[in-house]
Amino acid sequence: MHPASPTSDSAASGRDVLIVGGGFSGVALACALLRRARAPLCVRLVERAPQHGRGLAYGTTEPAHLLNVPAGRMGLLPGDEGGFARHLAETGQPWGAADFVPRALYGSYLQAQLAAHARQATPGVQLLALQGEVLACHPGRAELADGQWLPAPRLVLATGAWPAAWPGPLQAAAQQPAWVADPWRPGALAGIGADDDVLLLGSGLTALDMLLSLQRQGHRGAVTMLSRRGLLPQAHRGLGAAPSTHADSAAVLAAPGSLRGQLRALRRQVAAAGPDGPDWRDLLTSLREATPTLWQALPLAERARFLRHLQPFWDTHRHRAAPPVRAAADEALRSGRLQLLAGRVLRADAVPAGGCTLHVQRRGGGLQAVPARWVINCTGAGPAQAAGLDALWRGLLQRGQVRVDALGLGIEVDAQHRLLAADGQPQPHWHYIGPLLRAGHWEATAVPELRQHAQALAQALLPAG
């Protein structure tokens, strides 16, 4: 699909919907609306990047950047997990349902789905896929960076996570040219020499992607991954290994409403499974549908405890790596080219010849000086107070049009995905879908959850009848 040019004079009815953000969430919602609408409707989908359906996650062109979910579970539509695997077969791709495929192929699938839904929509229901950057939202309209306006009788923000911020001790030094704040910026790694020492701040999925990108461009220097726990993402089970059908989250759901009780219940389940019982991955997966309920039942103090103490362990077990990606990291560790370091940075000193020395307080005690020619921020999604928000979100926050949750995880919405203003009141025609829903749901970053949110929001926007 070729994006159209934004226009300010398009007629709009009171039912029309403007979706800001053309990544997975925006495309999933647009397709749900096009599929559901039976009366005349215009869905405007505006994306600042040249292509819809890519977003940050699927905009990479690096073949080594793989989906961390098998293709057979990545269908766009609820109830059709195999849709993406069928698309791969229909387009002659050499991948099956059990494979972890390059993420760029998923972006192509989303583009194909968007075009197909536009073609198959009821007469009078149309999609306008627009390229442009929204700077500000006002009742009934949105302002673009080029000075034009888009009608927005009903507005949905479908933008992704907010950018990561450098840790406090590094913010002053982070202006150096050799410090990469956004590893997904095109050409971000281009200046790194083959023998340069590189420090990856973070040891999650983004850090693994950057390790693979460096390897692909012939990097031979030392790589250090620094995070507070020094944990790598666990690997998914091998290709073709079937999930267990006996995993059950009932014991965890029945545990007392505290982190300690729920953690003990989960550990008992894992221990009781034995070698012939459910894989721990399946036990975690069995919690997936119930995770929002568990999260919402926790008092605020318990949620804060989770973030302080358990989140690194949850993230490394819940957000797992494709087996080939984890295998590449393990080989780099065995060869000595990659070092994992658990600790926190105290300060960074510039080195006259270029680069810096990071002074790290190791977890468990002791100081370590880590030389690095390059520092790459791989910490992932930042908190709500992170620096570097774009003009749209800065304006929304400054004008009190959105409200950040008490823990800074994202923004607050009601049961119909309506944005809550600073005073806590829902805004009747403004909605949100995307990873910032983790404030209220915790699980709100992956395709299975977001496709369900897209369907629910489409039903709220277009009630039956």
N, C-alpha and C positions, 0 to 999 in steps of 0.2 A: 504494500500500500504506500502510495506517495502522499506525504502530508500536505495538506492544503495550506495556503497562506492565511494567517489570522485576519479577520475582518471585523470592523466595528459596527457595521450597519445591517448585520443579519437579523431578520425578524426572529423573535423568540416568543413562545407561548409560556404560560405560567407553569407548564409541566416539564419544560425542557431542563436538561441537566448539563452542567459544566463540570467535567472531571479534570482536576489539575494534577498531572502526573501520569505518564504513560508507561510505567514499568508494569510489573506483574499485577499489582493491586488495581491500577487504573484499567488495564486491559481486561482483567477478570470481571470487574464491575461493568464496564462497557458491554462486554459480551452478554452478561446476565441481563442487562437492561434491554438490549436488542432482541434477545431471545424471549423475554417476558412481555414486551410492549405489544398491545393490540390496537391502540389508538395512536393517532399521529404524535410523534415525539422526535425531537432532535437531541442527540447525545453529542456534545462537543468534548473531545478528548485532546487536551493541550499538553504538549511535552516540549521541554526546551532543547532536548537532544534531537538530532536529525531523524532518528528512527524511533518509532513506537515499539513497545514490547521488549526493549532491551534493558533499560534501567541500569543501575549499578551492577546488579547481580549477573545479568546476561549480556552486558555490553563488552565483556572481554573477548578478544580474538585469539587468546593464547590456548592452543589445543590441550595443554597440560592442565588447564583449569577445568576440573570436572564437577558435575553435580555431586552433591553428597547424599543423594537419594537415588535408588535405582530408577531407571526410566519408566518401568512399569507402574510406578506409584505417583507419577508426575502429571497426570492428566489435568487439564484446566477445569473441567466441570466436576462438581460433586457427583458421586456415583459412577464416575467414568475414569477411574484411576489409570486405565490402560490407554487413554486417548493419545498420549505422547508416544508410547511405544508403537501404536498403529501408524502414527504420522511418520515415524522413522522408517517403518517397513514400506509404507506407501511411497516415500520419497527415495527409496533405494539406499538408505544408510545402513552400514554394516554393524548395527547395534541391536541388541535384543532387550527384552523387558528387564532382565537381571543386571544389565550393564550400567556402569556409571559413565555417562557420556559427557563430552565437552559442553560447557554451559552455553556456548554460542549457538549450538543447535537448538537449545530450548528457546532462546530468543527468536529464532526463525519460526519455531512452532507457534509461539504466541502471535507473531505477525500474521501467520497463515490463518490462525483461528479468528483474529480480529477481522481480517478481510472476508472470511467465510461467513461470519455472523452478520456483517454489513450486507452482503449479497442476499442472504436468506431471510432478512428481516421482513416483517409485515409491510405492505405498501404504506407509505406515509411515515414510516419509522426510518430515520436516517442517522448515519454517523458522519461527523465532520472531524477528521483527524488533523489537528493543527499543530504547527511548530511555533513556539513562542515561549517567553518566560513571563510568568505572572509575578508582578511586583507587589500588588496589593489587592485585597478583596473588600468590596463594599456591598451593601444590600442591593441585590439584583444585578450586579455587574462586577467585572474583574479588570484591573488595569494591567496592560502589558508593558514590557520594557521599551518597546518602540513607540509608546504613546497611544496606541490604539486600545480599545475596550472590547471586551467580550460580554455578551448578555449572560447572566447567571441567575435565572429565576430560582434554581436550586443548585447549590454548590457542593461538590465533594472534593475534599483535599485527599489525594492519594499519593502523597510524596513519601519517600523512604525515611530511613533513620537519620537522625542528626549526626553531623560529623564528629569524629573523635577529637578530643582536645589533648594537647600535650600535658603530661603531669606537671604540677606546679613548679617543681625545681628545674624543669627543662624549658619553660615557656620563654624565658629571656634568651636562651641560646638557640631556640628553634628557628630563628630567622636566618640562620646560616644557609647558604645555597645547597650544602650537602645534607641538609635535613629535609626529608620527604614527608610532608604533612599528609598528603593524599596519595597513597600508593596506586590508586586506580586512575589517576590523571594520565592521559596518553603521553607516553615518553617519560614517565616518572623515573624509570630505572635506566634510562638511556646513557646517562653520564657515568655510570658506575664502571670502573675499570675492572679487568679480569682478575686482578690480584688484590683489589681493595678489600679491606676488612669492613664488614657490614654488621650493624646491630639492628635486629628486628625487635621493636618494642611491642611485646605481645607474643604469645605462642599458640594462638588459636588458628582457625581456618584461614584467615587472611595471611598470617605469617607463613603457613604452609604454601599458599599460593605464591607468595613472593619468593620463597625458597625455590620453587619449581621454575618460576620466571627467570631467576638468576642462573639456575643451572642451564636452562634453554639458551641463554645468551652467552654461554661459555665462561661463566664466572668460576674462578678457582680459589678465591680468597677465603678467609675464615668468616663464618657466619655465627653470630650469637643471637639466640632468642632469649629475651629477658621478660619475665612476667613474675607476678608476686608469688605464684606457687610453682612455676617451672613445669607446667603440665602440658603435654600435647593432647590433641583430640584423640579419643579412642577410635579404632577402626570399625567400620561396618563389617558384618560377617562377609565371608568370601562370596564371590559371584556364584549364583546358583544355589546357595545354601538356603533351605526353606525356613521361614520363621516358625516358631512353636505355636501350636494352637491351644496350649494349656496355661499361658500366662494370664494372671488374674490380679487386678488392682484392688479387689475387695478388701483385703487386709489393711492396705494403706488407707483406703477411704474410711474404714471403720476405726482407725487409730485416733487417739485424742487429738484435738485440734491444735497441736503444737508441733514445731519442727522436730523436737526431740522424739516425740511419739511416732511421728510419721517416718522419720529416718530409721528408727529401730524396727518398725514394721517392714520397711523395704529391705533392710539388711537381713532380717529373719527369712523373708521370702527367698532372697538370693542364696542364702546359706542352705535352706531346706531343699532347694531345687536339685542339688547334686549334679553329677555329670550327665545324668539322663533326663534331667528336668528342663524347664524353660531356660533359655539363654537370658542373661541379665538384660540384654537389649530388648527382648520381648516384654520383660517385666516393666521396663521404662515405657515402652510403646503402649502398653496397656493402660498407663496413667495418662496418656496424651489427651484423651477426650475430657478427662476429669480435672486436668491441671488448672484450668481457670476457676473451677469451683473450689479446689484446694487453696489456691492463691487468695481468692476473695474471702475465704473463711478465716485466713490468718489475720490476727491483729496487726496493726501497723508496726509495732515493735518487733513482732516475729518476722515480718517481711524484711525489716532492716537487718535482723540477725542473719537471715538467709543470704542477703547480699554481701554481708561482711565475711561470713564464714563458709557458706556452702556453694555459692554461685560458681566459683571456679571448677568445683567437682561436678556440679550439675552440667555446666557448659561442655566440659570435656567428654562426658558420657552421653549427654543428650544430643549435642551437635557434633556428630561423628564425621570422620573423614572417609572418603572413598578408599578402598583397600590399596590401590596403586599409589595414591598420594601419601598415605601413612607409610607404605613400604619405602618410598623414596626418602622420606624423612629419617626412617630407621637406618637406612643405608648411609646417609650423611652422618648420622651419629656414630655408627660403627667405624667409619673411615676417619673420624676426627675432624671432618670439615665443619660440622655443626656442633655447637655447644649449647646446652640448655642451662639457664641460670635462673634460680629463684631468688627474688629479692626486690628491693626498691631503690630507685635512683635518688641519691642525695644531692648531687650537683654534677655539672658538666663543665670541664675546662677546655677552652680552645687550644689547639696545637698549632704552632707557627707554620708548620709544613702543610697544614690542612687537616680537617677533621677535628676530633676531640677525644678527650678521655672522660669516661663516665665513672663516677665514684658510686659504687653500689653497696648498700647494706644487705649482705646475704641473709636469706632466711635461715634462722637458727644461730645467727651471730657471725661476726667477722666482716671486714671490709674488703672489697676487691676493686681494683682499677681496671676498666675495660676499654682498650683503645678501639676507636671506630673511625674509619674514613667517612662512612655514611651511616646515618640513623634514619630508619623508616618507621613511621608510626603505623603499627598493625593492631592497635587496640580495639578496633571495631567501633560499633555505634557508641556515640558519646552521650553523656547525660544531658538533660534538658537545659542546663545552664552553660553548656559548652560554648566556647567562642567559635566564631566562624559561621553562625547561622546565616542563611541567605536573607535577602531583603524581605521576602514574603513572610517568613516566620518571625523575623525581628519585629516587623510591623504588627503582626497578629498579637504577639506577646505584649508589645508596648501599648497597644490600644485596648488590651483586656478582652480581646475577641476569643481567646483560648485560655485554658487553665492547665498548668502543669501539675502533675500529681505530687504528693508530699515527698516522695523519694526521688523525684527528678527522672523517672524512667520514661515518661512520655506525656501524653495529654489525656484529659478526662473527657469521656463521652457518656451518653446515656444508653439505654438498652436499644435504641433505634439508631445508634451511631451518630447522634446529633452532638455537635461540639458544645461543651459547657464553657460559658463565658467566665470571666474572672469572679463574678458574683455567684457562680454555681448554677445559673439558669441555662437551660438548653436553648440553643438558637434554632428556631423552627426549620429553617431552610439551609442550614450549613451542617455538613457531615464530614466524617473522617473514616478512612480505611487504610491500614498499613501497619508497619511494625511499631509505631508509637502507641498502638493499642496494648502493648505489653504492660502499660501502667495498670490496667484493670484486668488483663487476661493472662499475663506473663507469656504464655505460648501464643505468639502473634507474628512470627517472622517467617514461617515456612509455608510452602504451597498448600498442604492439607488444611491448615487453619485459615489461611487467607482466602481460599476459594469458598469456604463456608461463610466467612464474613461477607464476601462479595454477594453471595446468594441472599443472605439475610438483609443486607442493605438494599438490594434490588427489590426485595419484597416490601420493604418499608417505603421506598420511593414510588413503587407501582403496586399498590395493594390489588388483590384480585378483584376483578369486576370494574 
